[in-house]
Amino acid sequence: MTQADVANQLFVTRQTISSWEQGKSYPDLNMLVRLSEVYQVSLDSLLKGDE
């Protein structure tokens, strides 16, 4: 999935996704839940990197 694909699903800009990936900003809790749904991973995996 590209940054643009994820951005479209979350109704944010591609630049927002890029900023999160680079650690320049962070998504809020509601967006974290939506990200976990988009990537089909648990919040624990998303936040802590648990496998």
N, C-alpha and C positions, 0 to 999 in steps of 0.2 A: 504494500500500500504506500502511495506517495503522501507527502505532507498535504498536498492539495486534496487528495481523497479523504484523508482524516478530517481536514478542516471543513470540507463540505458536509460531512456527516455530523460534525459538532457545531456547525453554523458559526465558525470563527474563521479568521484569516490564516493563510498559509504561514504568514509571518509570526502569528501567535504560536503555532505548532513549533516552528523553528526556534523561537525564543524559549519555549519549554524544554526542547531537546538540548539547547545550549546552556541551560541553567540560568538564563538571564531573568526569567520570571517563572512562576509556578502556577499551575491550575488550582482553582478553588476545589473544595470538597465535592460539590455537585458535579463539576467537570471531571474530577477523578473517577467518580462512579460511571459517568458516561464513557470515559476512556477505557475503563475496564470492560465495559460492554462491547465497545468497538473492537478491541483487541482480544476479547473473549478470554481474559485472564482474571484471576481473583484480585481484590484490592491488595492483599498481602503480597502477591507476586509483583504487582505493579509498584508498590511502595518500597518493598524490601528486597525484591529480586529473588524471593524464594522459588525454588524449582519444585 
